Amino acid sequence: MSRVTVYTRTGCSTCVTAEADVARICGELAVGWEAVDVDSDPELRAEYGDRVPVILVDGREHGFWRVEEPRLRKALVTDR
């Protein structure tokens, strides 16, 4: 099961950067993650489309527009 979800969209350079950061951090911490294109679902597009990339940890919104690495690392090592 993925602990981190990155809501993204095709053609978004900020999303590409966020996905690379999440992949690196999650890889180092052995944490599962997935990317979901908000344009694949009208509800996701309505909720997150104007803020992509949006990062969720354990189903809760953690941040948007960029990865705050120290904060994400802290969230992923808490309660392990």
NORNORCOR-V866964 format. One record per residue. N is the residue number from 1. SS is DSSP state (alpha for helix, beta for strand, coil for the rest). PHI is phi in degrees with one decimal (999 if undefined). Layout:
n->N ss->SS phi->PHI
n->N ss->SS phi->PHI
This chain:
n->1 ss->coil phi->999
n->2 ss->coil phi->-77.9
n->3 ss->coil phi->-94.1
n->4 ss->beta phi->-120.5
n->5 ss->beta phi->-123.8
n->6 ss->beta phi->-114.0
n->7 ss->beta phi->-83.8
n->8 ss->beta phi->-142.9
n->9 ss->coil phi->-154.7
n->10 ss->coil phi->-63.4
n->11 ss->coil phi->84.4
n->12 ss->coil phi->-101.2
n->13 ss->alpha phi->-67.6
n->14 ss->alpha phi->-64.9
n->15 ss->alpha phi->-65.8
n->16 ss->alpha phi->-60.1
n->17 ss->alpha phi->-63.6
n->18 ss->alpha phi->-62.8
n->19 ss->alpha phi->-61.4
n->20 ss->alpha phi->-64.4
n->21 ss->alpha phi->-64.1
n->22 ss->alpha phi->-64.0
n->23 ss->alpha phi->-60.1
n->24 ss->alpha phi->-66.2
n->25 ss->alpha phi->-64.5
n->26 ss->alpha phi->-65.1
n->27 ss->alpha phi->-62.7
n->28 ss->alpha phi->-64.9
n->29 ss->alpha phi->-98.8
n->30 ss->coil phi->56.1
n->31 ss->coil phi->-114.9
n->32 ss->coil phi->-73.7
n->33 ss->beta phi->-149.7
n->34 ss->beta phi->-147.9
n->35 ss->beta phi->-110.3
n->36 ss->beta phi->-128.6
n->37 ss->beta phi->-78.4
n->38 ss->alpha phi->-63.8
n->39 ss->alpha phi->-76.8
n->40 ss->alpha phi->-82.8
n->41 ss->coil phi->-146.7
n->42 ss->alpha phi->-57.2
n->43 ss->alpha phi->-68.2
n->44 ss->alpha phi->-65.1
n->45 ss->alpha phi->-61.0
n->46 ss->alpha phi->-66.2
n->47 ss->alpha phi->-77.6
n->48 ss->alpha phi->-117.9
n->49 ss->coil phi->-56.2
n->50 ss->coil phi->-90.0
n->51 ss->coil phi->-124.6
n->52 ss->coil phi->-62.2
n->53 ss->coil phi->-75.7
n->54 ss->beta phi->-118.6
n->55 ss->beta phi->-108.7
n->56 ss->beta phi->-114.0
n->57 ss->beta phi->-121.7
n->58 ss->coil phi->52.3
n->59 ss->coil phi->82.0
n->60 ss->beta phi->-110.1
n->61 ss->beta phi->-63.2
n->62 ss->beta phi->-106.3
n->63 ss->beta phi->178.3
n->64 ss->beta phi->-149.9
n->65 ss->coil phi->73.2
n->66 ss->coil phi->-158.8
n->67 ss->coil phi->-91.0
n->68 ss->coil phi->-92.2
n->69 ss->alpha phi->-54.6
n->70 ss->alpha phi->-59.1
n->71 ss->alpha phi->-66.8
n->72 ss->alpha phi->-65.6
n->73 ss->alpha phi->-57.3
n->74 ss->alpha phi->-61.5
n->75 ss->alpha phi->-63.1
n->76 ss->alpha phi->-81.8
n->77 ss->alpha phi->-94.8
n->78 ss->coil phi->-71.3
n->79 ss->coil phi->63.4
n->80 ss->coil phi->-89.2
